[in-house]
Amino acid sequence: MKLSRKLVLLIIFAALIFVAGVWLNRIWTEHRHIEYGRWSRTVCTLNRFRHLALGMQCLVDDTNEPPPKEMKSLSKYVKSHLRVFGHETSMSKWFDPNTGAIIDYWGTPVSLVTKTPEEYTFISAGPNRINENGKGDDLVYIFDPFDLTKKPKMVVGEKIITEK
């Protein structure tokens, strides 16, 4: 059985298109997975900040104690009040096992900046894991530890995000 030259070229062309499609699909799927992972970690880190802020606000409201002003004391504060923040087993991922510092979803330590008694800021280094003091791709969560009614300000990569 002899195949015509046109049929052979058509089969080769179809095979090349198939291989290119498989290759492009793989690249697109990997890119989508990277982007999904990045945004998923961003949302989870902001959610962690929300839990920390709400826990601090509730405890300040209940105990009339001042909130901690630095990360080291905040870590101790959270560990000593785990029932307010959540279950101990689910919170084990919140802390660096070596230093005990509160970490983001990329495994880098979270910073706490106290600008005024009414303005606390959590800063995560973000996806590039470089702390740029709230610039670049850093995640920033600004809140008032004394007032539960004020909405926090969230900044992701220098873009302000508001809660609805």
OpenMM code with the backbone's topology and positions (N, CA, C; nanometers):
from openmm import Vec3, app, unit

residues = "MET LYS LEU SER ARG LYS LEU VAL LEU LEU ILE ILE PHE ALA ALA LEU ILE PHE VAL ALA GLY VAL TRP LEU ASN ARG ILE TRP THR GLU HIS ARG HIS ILE GLU TYR GLY ARG TRP SER ARG THR VAL CYS THR LEU ASN ARG PHE ARG HIS LEU ALA LEU GLY MET GLN CYS LEU VAL ASP ASP THR ASN GLU PRO PRO PRO LYS GLU MET LYS SER LEU SER LYS TYR VAL LYS SER HIS LEU ARG VAL PHE GLY HIS GLU THR SER MET SER LYS TRP PHE ASP PRO ASN THR GLY ALA ILE ILE ASP TYR TRP GLY THR PRO VAL SER LEU VAL THR LYS THR PRO GLU GLU TYR THR PHE ILE SER ALA GLY PRO ASN ARG ILE ASN GLU ASN GLY LYS GLY ASP ASP LEU VAL TYR ILE PHE ASP PRO PHE ASP LEU THR LYS LYS PRO LYS MET VAL VAL GLY GLU LYS ILE ILE THR GLU LYS".split()
positions = [
    Vec3(0.0841, -0.1167, 0.0000),
    Vec3(0.0000, 0.0000, 0.0000),
    Vec3(0.0888, 0.1232, 0.0000),
    Vec3(0.0726, 0.2030, -0.1009),
    Vec3(0.1545, 0.3212, -0.1178),
    Vec3(0.0704, 0.4442, -0.0842),
    Vec3(0.1239, 0.5284, 0.0091),
    Vec3(0.0530, 0.6508, 0.0471),
    Vec3(0.0998, 0.7651, -0.0411),
    Vec3(0.0086, 0.8479, -0.0757),
    Vec3(0.0467, 0.9618, -0.1582),
    Vec3(0.1266, 1.0620, -0.0741),
    Vec3(0.2047, 1.1398, -0.1412),
    Vec3(0.2901, 1.2399, -0.0753),
    Vec3(0.2047, 1.3402, 0.0018),
    Vec3(0.0901, 1.3798, -0.0515),
    Vec3(0.0022, 1.4755, 0.0158),
    Vec3(-0.0516, 1.4177, 0.1461),
    Vec3(-0.0872, 1.2910, 0.1462),
    Vec3(-0.1403, 1.2264, 0.2663),
    Vec3(-0.0331, 1.2172, 0.3743),
    Vec3(0.0893, 1.1850, 0.3369),
    Vec3(0.2006, 1.1784, 0.4325),
    Vec3(0.2246, 1.3161, 0.4936),
    Vec3(0.2268, 1.4193, 0.4112),
    Vec3(0.2455, 1.5563, 0.4620),
    Vec3(0.1309, 1.5981, 0.5544),
    Vec3(0.0110, 1.5571, 0.5193),
    Vec3(-0.1050, 1.5893, 0.6032),
    Vec3(-0.0947, 1.5206, 0.7401),
    Vec3(-0.0517, 1.3960, 0.7412),
    Vec3(-0.0352, 1.3228, 0.8676),
    Vec3(0.0740, 1.3875, 0.9534),
    Vec3(0.1860, 1.4231, 0.8916),
    Vec3(0.2947, 1.4903, 0.9642),
    Vec3(0.2470, 1.6242, 1.0194),
    Vec3(0.1745, 1.6999, 0.9364),
    Vec3(0.1228, 1.8303, 0.9806),
    Vec3(0.0260, 1.8136, 1.0980),
    Vec3(-0.0624, 1.7147, 1.0914),
    Vec3(-0.1583, 1.6885, 1.2000),
    Vec3(-0.0849, 1.6477, 1.3277),
    Vec3(0.0201, 1.5662, 1.3128),
    Vec3(0.0984, 1.5248, 1.4298),
    Vec3(0.1678, 1.6450, 1.4940),
    Vec3(0.2220, 1.7354, 1.4138),
    Vec3(0.2870, 1.8561, 1.4661),
    Vec3(0.1873, 1.9459, 1.5390),
    Vec3(0.0697, 1.9610, 1.4846),
    Vec3(-0.0337, 2.0413, 1.5509),
    Vec3(-0.0737, 1.9771, 1.6835),
    Vec3(-0.0870, 1.8458, 1.6851),
    Vec3(-0.1220, 1.7751, 1.8087),
    Vec3(-0.0141, 1.7962, 1.9152),
    Vec3(0.1125, 1.7782, 1.8771),
    Vec3(0.2237, 1.7955, 1.9722),
    Vec3(0.2280, 1.9408, 2.0227),
    Vec3(0.2113, 2.0360, 1.9336),
    Vec3(0.2116, 2.1768, 1.9743),
    Vec3(0.0956, 2.2051, 2.0688),
    Vec3(-0.0209, 2.1485, 2.0421),
    Vec3(-0.1364, 2.1678, 2.1301),
    Vec3(-0.1130, 2.1107, 2.2682),
    Vec3(-0.0555, 1.9908, 2.2743),
    Vec3(-0.0245, 1.9297, 2.4036),
    Vec3(0.0762, 2.0153, 2.4797),
    Vec3(0.1798, 2.0620, 2.4095),
    Vec3(0.2828, 2.1451, 2.4723),
    Vec3(0.2241, 2.2767, 2.5237),
    Vec3(0.1431, 2.3442, 2.4423),
    Vec3(0.0820, 2.4711, 2.4850),
    Vec3(-0.0148, 2.4501, 2.6011),
    Vec3(-0.0901, 2.3426, 2.5995),
    Vec3(-0.1816, 2.3127, 2.7088),
    Vec3(-0.1049, 2.2923, 2.8395),
    Vec3(0.0067, 2.2231, 2.8307),
    Vec3(0.0876, 2.2000, 2.9511),
    Vec3(0.1419, 2.3311, 3.0069),
    Vec3(0.1937, 2.4161, 2.9212),
    Vec3(0.2461, 2.5460, 2.9649),
    Vec3(0.1332, 2.6295, 3.0265),
    Vec3(0.0180, 2.6339, 2.9604),
    Vec3(-0.0942, 2.7132, 3.0112),
    Vec3(-0.1411, 2.6592, 3.1458),
    Vec3(-0.1488, 2.5271, 3.1604),
    Vec3(-0.1932, 2.4663, 3.2858),
    Vec3(-0.0955, 2.4967, 3.3979),
    Vec3(0.0363, 2.4876, 3.3716),
    Vec3(0.1362, 2.5193, 3.4736),
    Vec3(0.1259, 2.6658, 3.5140),
    Vec3(0.1098, 2.7551, 3.4175),
    Vec3(0.0978, 2.8979, 3.4475),
    Vec3(-0.0262, 2.9245, 3.5317),
    Vec3(-0.1377, 2.8624, 3.4954),
    Vec3(-0.2617, 2.8801, 3.5706),
    Vec3(-0.2454, 2.8291, 3.7133),
    Vec3(-0.1761, 2.7166, 3.7299),
    Vec3(-0.1537, 2.6605, 3.8629),
    Vec3(-0.0681, 2.7550, 3.9483),
    Vec3(0.0347, 2.8135, 3.8882),
    Vec3(0.1202, 2.9087, 3.9608),
    Vec3(0.0382, 3.0289, 4.0035),
    Vec3(-0.0406, 3.0850, 3.9121),
    Vec3(-0.1227, 3.2014, 3.9460),
    Vec3(-0.2260, 3.1668, 4.0519),
    Vec3(-0.2898, 3.0487, 4.0416),
    Vec3(-0.3880, 3.0086, 4.1408),
    Vec3(-0.3222, 2.9956, 4.2772),
    Vec3(-0.2060, 2.9324, 4.2819),
    Vec3(-0.1350, 2.9159, 4.4086),
    Vec3(-0.0981, 3.0497, 4.4701),
    Vec3(-0.0559, 3.1424, 4.3865),
    Vec3(-0.0170, 3.2753, 4.4343),
    Vec3(-0.1376, 3.3481, 4.4945),
    Vec3(-0.2504, 3.3475, 4.4231),
    Vec3(-0.3683, 3.4184, 4.4729),
    Vec3(-0.4308, 3.3468, 4.5914),
    Vec3(-0.4242, 3.2147, 4.5906),
    Vec3(-0.4763, 3.1390, 4.7033),
    Vec3(-0.3977, 3.1722, 4.8301),
    Vec3(-0.2660, 3.1789, 4.8198),
    Vec3(-0.1826, 3.2147, 4.9348),
    Vec3(-0.2063, 3.3593, 4.9778),
    Vec3(-0.2310, 3.4465, 4.8816),
    Vec3(-0.2593, 3.5863, 4.9142),
    Vec3(-0.3871, 3.5963, 4.9959),
    Vec3(-0.4921, 3.5301, 4.9489),
    Vec3(-0.6207, 3.5337, 5.0197),
    Vec3(-0.6071, 3.4709, 5.1581),
    Vec3(-0.5362, 3.3590, 5.1675),
    Vec3(-0.5192, 3.2928, 5.2977),
    Vec3(-0.4390, 3.3783, 5.3939),
    Vec3(-0.3369, 3.4480, 5.3454),
    Vec3(-0.2583, 3.5366, 5.4320),
    Vec3(-0.3444, 3.6527, 5.4813),
    Vec3(-0.4229, 3.7131, 5.3924),
    Vec3(-0.5114, 3.8220, 5.4355),
    Vec3(-0.6157, 3.7701, 5.5343),
    Vec3(-0.6626, 3.6485, 5.5156),
    Vec3(-0.7569, 3.5880, 5.6090),
    Vec3(-0.6908, 3.5663, 5.7460),
    Vec3(-0.5648, 3.5242, 5.7461),
    Vec3(-0.4899, 3.5094, 5.8712),
    Vec3(-0.4791, 3.6443, 5.9420),
    Vec3(-0.4504, 3.7497, 5.8659),
    Vec3(-0.4432, 3.8845, 5.9244),
    Vec3(-0.5775, 3.9230, 5.9859),
    Vec3(-0.6862, 3.8907, 5.9141),
    Vec3(-0.8202, 3.9226, 5.9639),
    Vec3(-0.8458, 3.8517, 6.0977),
    Vec3(-0.8101, 3.7235, 6.1061),
    Vec3(-0.8285, 3.6495, 6.2304),
    Vec3(-0.7451, 3.7090, 6.3440),
    Vec3(-0.6213, 3.7441, 6.3144),
    Vec3(-0.5357, 3.8055, 6.4168),
    Vec3(-0.5948, 3.9373, 6.4652),
    Vec3(-0.6384, 4.0204, 6.3718),
    Vec3(-0.6942, 4.1513, 6.4076),
    Vec3(-0.8232, 4.1359, 6.4885),
    Vec3(-0.9125, 4.0484, 6.4438),
    Vec3(-1.0386, 4.0292, 6.5166),
    Vec3(-1.0139, 3.9713, 6.6559),
    Vec3(-0.9212, 3.8766, 6.6653),
    Vec3(-0.8875, 3.8206, 6.7960),
    Vec3(-0.8320, 3.9260, 6.8895),
    Vec3(-0.7436, 4.0121, 6.8371),
    Vec3(-0.6882, 4.1204, 6.9192),
    Vec3(-0.7996, 4.2165, 6.9622),
    Vec3(-0.8880, 4.2511, 6.8695),
    Vec3(-0.9961, 4.3441, 6.9013),
    Vec3(-1.0892, 4.2864, 7.0075),
    Vec3(-1.1232, 4.1596, 6.9967),
    Vec3(-1.2121, 4.0970, 7.0955),
    Vec3(-1.1463, 4.0920, 7.2330),
    Vec3(-1.0202, 4.0539, 7.2370),
    Vec3(-0.9514, 4.0456, 7.3657),
    Vec3(-0.9323, 4.1826, 7.4294),
    Vec3(-0.9026, 4.2830, 7.3497),
    Vec3(-0.8896, 4.4194, 7.4029),
    Vec3(-1.0235, 4.4641, 7.4596),
    Vec3(-1.1309, 4.4330, 7.3867),
    Vec3(-1.2653, 4.4707, 7.4307),
    Vec3(-1.3047, 4.3974, 7.5595),
    Vec3(-1.2715, 4.2677, 7.5687),
    Vec3(-1.3092, 4.1872, 7.6858),
    Vec3(-1.2240, 4.2134, 7.8087),
    Vec3(-1.0939, 4.2329, 7.7902),
    Vec3(-1.0018, 4.2411, 7.9044),
    Vec3(-0.9563, 4.3816, 7.9382),
    Vec3(-0.9775, 4.4765, 7.8488),
    Vec3(-0.9283, 4.6145, 7.8643),
    Vec3(-0.7767, 4.6208, 7.8756),
    Vec3(-0.7076, 4.5158, 7.8302),
    Vec3(-0.5615, 4.5166, 7.8248),
    Vec3(-0.5184, 4.5798, 7.6930),
    Vec3(-0.4050, 4.6484, 7.6922),
    Vec3(-0.3579, 4.7051, 7.5650),
    Vec3(-0.3093, 4.5936, 7.4722),
    Vec3(-0.3293, 4.6098, 7.3421),
    Vec3(-0.2812, 4.5074, 7.2481),
    Vec3(-0.1288, 4.5111, 7.2389),
    Vec3(-0.0675, 4.4011, 7.1998),
    Vec3(0.0785, 4.3995, 7.1858),
    Vec3(0.1240, 4.4937, 7.0748),
    Vec3(0.2433, 4.5501, 7.0913),
    Vec3(0.2932, 4.6473, 6.9939),
    Vec3(0.4061, 4.5940, 6.9075),
    Vec3(0.4480, 4.4702, 6.9298),
    Vec3(0.5541, 4.4109, 6.8479),
    Vec3(0.5219, 4.2644, 6.8216),
    Vec3(0.5841, 4.2078, 6.7188),
    Vec3(0.5520, 4.0721, 6.6760),
    Vec3(0.5838, 3.9674, 6.7818),
    Vec3(0.6944, 3.9835, 6.8531),
    Vec3(0.7325, 3.8837, 6.9528),
    Vec3(0.6241, 3.8714, 7.0600),
    Vec3(0.5771, 3.9847, 7.1095),
    Vec3(0.4721, 3.9790, 7.2115),
    Vec3(0.3382, 3.9358, 7.1510),
    Vec3(0.3150, 3.9669, 7.0227),
    Vec3(0.1923, 3.9211, 6.9573),
    Vec3(0.1925, 3.7687, 6.9456),
    Vec3(0.3061, 3.7087, 6.9106),
    Vec3(0.3151, 3.5627, 6.9020),
    Vec3(0.2818, 3.4991, 7.0359),
    Vec3(0.3370, 3.5532, 7.1445),
    Vec3(0.3068, 3.5015, 7.2790),
    Vec3(0.1590, 3.5196, 7.3108),
    Vec3(0.1065, 3.6351, 7.2750),
    Vec3(-0.0331, 3.6694, 7.2989),
    Vec3(-0.1258, 3.5704, 7.2291),
    Vec3(-0.0967, 3.5425, 7.1013),
    Vec3(-0.1794, 3.4499, 7.0237),
    Vec3(-0.1703, 3.3097, 7.0822),
    Vec3(-0.0492, 3.2647, 7.1133),
    Vec3(-0.0314, 3.1296, 7.1681),
    Vec3(-0.1022, 3.1134, 7.3025),
    Vec3(-0.1047, 3.2198, 7.3832),
    Vec3(-0.1689, 3.2094, 7.5140),
    Vec3(-0.3211, 3.2214, 7.5072),
    Vec3(-0.3744, 3.2638, 7.3940),
    Vec3(-0.5194, 3.2806, 7.3780),
    Vec3(-0.5702, 3.2025, 7.2570),
    Vec3(-0.5200, 3.0814, 7.2382),
    Vec3(-0.5563, 3.0039, 7.1188),
    Vec3(-0.7053, 2.9770, 7.1068),
    Vec3(-0.7762, 2.9683, 7.2173),
    Vec3(-0.9201, 2.9417, 7.2084),
    Vec3(-0.9934, 3.0565, 7.1399),
    Vec3(-0.9426, 3.1779, 7.1554),
    Vec3(-1.0064, 3.2925, 7.0903),
    Vec3(-0.9804, 3.2888, 6.9400),
    Vec3(-0.8592, 3.2509, 6.9017),
    Vec3(-0.8202, 3.2553, 6.7612),
    Vec3(-0.8632, 3.1327, 6.6821),
    Vec3(-0.8775, 3.0188, 6.7454),
    Vec3(-0.9139, 2.8976, 6.6734),
    Vec3(-0.8540, 2.7766, 6.7413),
    Vec3(-0.8582, 2.6650, 6.6719),
    Vec3(-0.8067, 2.5412, 6.7287),
    Vec3(-0.6550, 2.5380, 6.7214),
    Vec3(-0.5942, 2.4829, 6.8246),
    Vec3(-0.4489, 2.4777, 6.8328),
    Vec3(-0.3877, 2.3992, 6.7165),
    Vec3(-0.4515, 2.2896, 6.6771),
    Vec3(-0.3945, 2.2075, 6.5696),
    Vec3(-0.3934, 2.2819, 6.4367),
    Vec3(-0.4992, 2.3568, 6.4068),
    Vec3(-0.5026, 2.4291, 6.2800),
    Vec3(-0.4109, 2.5505, 6.2821),
    Vec3(-0.3753, 2.5964, 6.4011),
    Vec3(-0.2898, 2.7150, 6.4102),
    Vec3(-0.1421, 2.6821, 6.4160),
    Vec3(-0.1067, 2.5545, 6.4194),
    Vec3(0.0352, 2.5197, 6.4253),
    Vec3(0.1084, 2.5687, 6.3001),
    Vec3(0.0363, 2.5809, 6.1880),
    Vec3(0.0964, 2.6296, 6.0642),
    Vec3(0.1156, 2.7811, 6.0651),
    Vec3(0.0632, 2.8488, 6.1655),
    Vec3(0.0760, 2.9940, 6.1747),
    Vec3(0.2137, 3.0350, 6.2245),
    Vec3(0.2874, 2.9412, 6.2839),
    Vec3(0.4126, 2.9751, 6.3498),
    Vec3(0.5309, 2.9045, 6.2853),
    Vec3(0.6428, 2.9740, 6.2788),
    Vec3(0.7682, 2.9140, 6.2333),
    Vec3(0.8137, 2.8173, 6.3424),
    Vec3(0.8375, 2.6902, 6.3080),
    Vec3(0.8735, 2.5932, 6.4122),
    Vec3(1.0072, 2.6249, 6.4803),
    Vec3(1.0962, 2.6965, 6.4123),
    Vec3(1.2281, 2.7276, 6.4694),
    Vec3(1.2265, 2.8525, 6.5565),
    Vec3(1.1602, 2.9575, 6.5085),
    Vec3(1.1638, 3.0856, 6.5811),
    Vec3(1.0369, 3.1129, 6.6609),
    Vec3(0.9262, 3.0474, 6.6246),
    Vec3(0.7994, 3.0739, 6.6918),
    Vec3(0.7291, 3.1984, 6.6398),
    Vec3(0.7869, 3.2629, 6.5376),
    Vec3(0.7277, 3.3848, 6.4808),
    Vec3(0.6038, 3.3493, 6.3989),
    Vec3(0.5087, 3.4420, 6.3932),
    Vec3(0.3918, 3.4249, 6.3069),
    Vec3(0.4387, 3.4425, 6.1626),
    Vec3(0.3965, 3.3491, 6.0752),
    Vec3(0.4413, 3.3521, 5.9358),
    Vec3(0.3224, 3.3626, 5.8412),
    Vec3(0.3512, 3.4054, 5.7184),
    Vec3(0.2479, 3.4107, 5.6147),
    Vec3(0.2439, 3.2764, 5.5422),
    Vec3(0.1659, 3.2681, 5.4349),
    Vec3(0.1515, 3.1420, 5.3625),
    Vec3(0.2696, 3.1112, 5.2707),
    Vec3(0.3687, 3.1982, 5.2656),
    Vec3(0.4922, 3.1701, 5.1936),
    Vec3(0.6026, 3.1289, 5.2908),
    Vec3(0.5693, 3.1277, 5.4212),
    Vec3(0.6652, 3.0850, 5.5227),
    Vec3(0.7577, 3.1949, 5.5717),
    Vec3(0.7291, 3.3198, 5.5360),
    Vec3(0.8137, 3.4310, 5.5825),
    Vec3(0.7477, 3.4997, 5.7019),
    Vec3(0.8286, 3.5540, 5.7933),
    Vec3(0.7728, 3.6181, 5.9122),
    Vec3(0.6867, 3.7404, 5.8773),
    Vec3(0.5806, 3.7574, 5.9536),
    Vec3(0.4908, 3.8725, 5.9387),
    Vec3(0.5441, 3.9855, 6.0270),
    Vec3(0.5385, 4.1070, 5.9758),
    Vec3(0.5802, 4.2244, 6.0536),
    Vec3(0.4583, 4.2926, 6.1119),
    Vec3(0.4752, 4.3514, 6.2294),
    Vec3(0.3705, 4.4320, 6.2915),
    Vec3(0.4254, 4.5718, 6.3106),
    Vec3(0.3569, 4.6695, 6.2545),
    Vec3(0.3972, 4.8098, 6.2678),
    Vec3(0.2861, 4.8826, 6.3412),
    Vec3(0.3230, 4.9529, 6.4485),
    Vec3(0.2259, 5.0311, 6.5250),
    Vec3(0.2535, 5.1784, 6.4964),
    Vec3(0.1721, 5.2382, 6.4091),
    Vec3(0.1923, 5.3798, 6.3751),
    Vec3(0.1369, 5.4700, 6.4841),
    Vec3(0.0138, 5.4404, 6.5278),
    Vec3(-0.0498, 5.5114, 6.6385),
    Vec3(-0.1214, 5.4064, 6.7220),
    Vec3(-0.1702, 5.4407, 6.8417),
    Vec3(-0.2443, 5.3410, 6.9190),
    Vec3(-0.3690, 5.2890, 6.8462),
    Vec3(-0.4224, 5.3657, 6.7525),
    Vec3(-0.5421, 5.3246, 6.6788),
    Vec3(-0.5107, 5.2696, 6.5405),
    Vec3(-0.3840, 5.2613, 6.5024),
    Vec3(-0.3503, 5.2109, 6.3685),
    Vec3(-0.2369, 5.1096, 6.3768),
    Vec3(-0.2751, 4.9841, 6.3632),
    Vec3(-0.1809, 4.8737, 6.3596),
    Vec3(-0.1747, 4.8211, 6.2165),
    Vec3(-0.0575, 4.7736, 6.1764),
    Vec3(-0.0399, 4.7246, 6.0405),
    Vec3(0.0347, 4.5921, 6.0418),
    Vec3(-0.0231, 4.4900, 5.9766),
    Vec3(0.0465, 4.3651, 5.9508),
    Vec3(0.1035, 4.3741, 5.8101),
    Vec3(0.2290, 4.3303, 5.7936),
    Vec3(0.2911, 4.3300, 5.6604),
    Vec3(0.3486, 4.1918, 5.6330),
    Vec3(0.3110, 4.1370, 5.5167),
    Vec3(0.3662, 4.0106, 5.4680),
    Vec3(0.4573, 4.0424, 5.3506),
    Vec3(0.5673, 3.9701, 5.3396),
    Vec3(0.6609, 3.9925, 5.2294),
    Vec3(0.6000, 3.9570, 5.0941),
    Vec3(0.4954, 3.8761, 5.0931),
    Vec3(0.4284, 3.8425, 4.9684),
    Vec3(0.5006, 3.7354, 4.8888),
    Vec3(0.4572, 3.7144, 4.7636),
    Vec3(0.5091, 3.6049, 4.6816),
    Vec3(0.6604, 3.6072, 4.6583),
    Vec3(0.7215, 3.7260, 4.6510),
    Vec3(0.8659, 3.7278, 4.6243),
    Vec3(0.9488, 3.7070, 4.7512),
    Vec3(0.8822, 3.7004, 4.8666),
    Vec3(0.9451, 3.6728, 4.9965),
    Vec3(1.0510, 3.7747, 5.0362),
    Vec3(1.0386, 3.8960, 4.9827),
    Vec3(1.1289, 4.0055, 5.0185),
    Vec3(1.0441, 4.1141, 5.0828),
    Vec3(1.0763, 4.1485, 5.2078),
    Vec3(0.9998, 4.2524, 5.2776),
    Vec3(1.0398, 4.3882, 5.2217),
    Vec3(0.9454, 4.4511, 5.1525),
    Vec3(0.9696, 4.5818, 5.0918),
    Vec3(0.8948, 4.6915, 5.1670),
    Vec3(0.8704, 4.6666, 5.2965),
    Vec3(0.8026, 4.7627, 5.3846),
    Vec3(0.6692, 4.8103, 5.3284),
    Vec3(0.5902, 4.7169, 5.2790),
    Vec3(0.4568, 4.7499, 5.2292),
    Vec3(0.4523, 4.7914, 5.0838),
    Vec3(0.5623, 4.7907, 5.0157),
    Vec3(0.5664, 4.8272, 4.8728),
    Vec3(0.5798, 4.6998, 4.7897),
    Vec3(0.5909, 4.7152, 4.6595),
    Vec3(0.6086, 4.5995, 4.5711),
    Vec3(0.4896, 4.5060, 4.5791),
    Vec3(0.5168, 4.3765, 4.6020),
    Vec3(0.4082, 4.2785, 4.6085),
    Vec3(0.3702, 4.2442, 4.7521),
    Vec3(0.4152, 4.3255, 4.8477),
    Vec3(0.3826, 4.3001, 4.9885),
    Vec3(0.2323, 4.3081, 5.0134),
    Vec3(0.1862, 4.2335, 5.1146),
    Vec3(0.0466, 4.2387, 5.1574),
    Vec3(0.0414, 4.3205, 5.2856),
    Vec3(-0.0491, 4.4164, 5.2903),
    Vec3(-0.0595, 4.5061, 5.4054),
    Vec3(-0.2033, 4.5034, 5.4560),
    Vec3(-0.2163, 4.4950, 5.5881),
    Vec3(-0.3485, 4.4915, 5.6524),
    Vec3(-0.3464, 4.5938, 5.7655),
    Vec3(-0.4215, 4.7021, 5.7512),
    Vec3(-0.4231, 4.8112, 5.8493),
    Vec3(-0.5563, 4.8071, 5.9230),
    Vec3(-0.5497, 4.8103, 6.0570),
    Vec3(-0.6722, 4.8002, 6.1365),
    Vec3(-0.6564, 4.8752, 6.2681),
    Vec3(-0.7700, 4.8975, 6.3342),
    Vec3(-0.7752, 4.9610, 6.4660),
    Vec3(-0.8061, 4.8525, 6.5687),
    Vec3(-0.7118, 4.8215, 6.6604),
    Vec3(-0.7369, 4.7134, 6.7568),
    Vec3(-0.8424, 4.7470, 6.8620),
    Vec3(-0.8857, 4.8720, 6.8670),
    Vec3(-0.9833, 4.9132, 6.9680),
    Vec3(-1.1253, 4.9251, 6.9142),
    Vec3(-1.1421, 4.9235, 6.7830),
    Vec3(-1.2741, 4.9489, 6.7250),
    Vec3(-1.3111, 4.8402, 6.6238),
    Vec3(-1.4071, 4.7559, 6.6632),
    Vec3(-1.4527, 4.6474, 6.5749),
    Vec3(-1.5355, 4.6977, 6.4569),
    Vec3(-1.5899, 4.8184, 6.4674),
    Vec3(-1.6792, 4.8680, 6.3629),
    Vec3(-1.6037, 4.9265, 6.2439),
    Vec3(-1.4781, 4.9664, 6.2621),
    Vec3(-1.4005, 5.0216, 6.1507),
    Vec3(-1.3553, 4.9093, 6.0586),
    Vec3(-1.3763, 4.9290, 5.9294),
    Vec3(-1.3309, 4.8293, 5.8320),
    Vec3(-1.1793, 4.8415, 5.8161),
    Vec3(-1.1119, 4.7270, 5.8061),
    Vec3(-0.9671, 4.7323, 5.7843),
    Vec3(-0.9355, 4.7761, 5.6419),
    Vec3(-0.8138, 4.8214, 5.6232),
    Vec3(-0.7665, 4.8571, 5.4894),
    Vec3(-0.6671, 4.7496, 5.4481),
    Vec3(-0.6918, 4.6888, 5.3327),
    Vec3(-0.6028, 4.5850, 5.2819),
    Vec3(-0.5378, 4.6341, 5.1536),
    Vec3(-0.4062, 4.6141, 5.1457),
    Vec3(-0.3318, 4.6563, 5.0276),
    Vec3(-0.2537, 4.5353, 4.9766),
    Vec3(-0.2713, 4.5038, 4.8489),
    Vec3(-0.1989, 4.3939, 4.7859),
    Vec3(-0.1232, 4.4514, 4.6676),
    Vec3(0.0088, 4.4458, 4.6743),
    Vec3(0.0895, 4.4986, 4.5639),
    Vec3(0.0587, 4.6443, 4.5356),
    Vec3(0.0415, 4.7221, 4.6388),
    Vec3(0.0133, 4.8662, 4.6327),
    Vec3(-0.1269, 4.8978, 4.5804),
    Vec3(-0.2148, 4.7979, 4.5671),
    Vec3(-0.3544, 4.8187, 4.5289),
    Vec3(-0.4412, 4.8032, 4.6516),
    Vec3(-0.5257, 4.9005, 4.6784),
    Vec3(-0.6149, 4.8945, 4.7946),
    Vec3(-0.7328, 4.8063, 4.7616),
    Vec3(-0.7623, 4.7132, 4.8521),
    Vec3(-0.8757, 4.6227, 4.8372),
    Vec3(-0.9713, 4.6535, 4.9497),
    Vec3(-1.0997, 4.6663, 4.9194),
    Vec3(-1.1983, 4.6905, 5.0229),
    Vec3(-1.2888, 4.5695, 5.0371),
    Vec3(-1.3325, 4.5455, 5.1590),
    Vec3(-1.4265, 4.4368, 5.1846),
    Vec3(-1.5666, 4.4847, 5.1564),
    Vec3(-1.6508, 4.3963, 5.1046),
    Vec3(-1.7899, 4.4337, 5.0773),
    Vec3(-1.8787, 4.3824, 5.1870),
] * unit.nanometer
topology = app.Topology()
chain = topology.addChain("A")
for resn in residues:
    res = topology.addResidue(resn, chain)
    for name in ("N", "CA", "C"):
        topology.addAtom(name, app.Element.getBySymbol(name[0]), res)
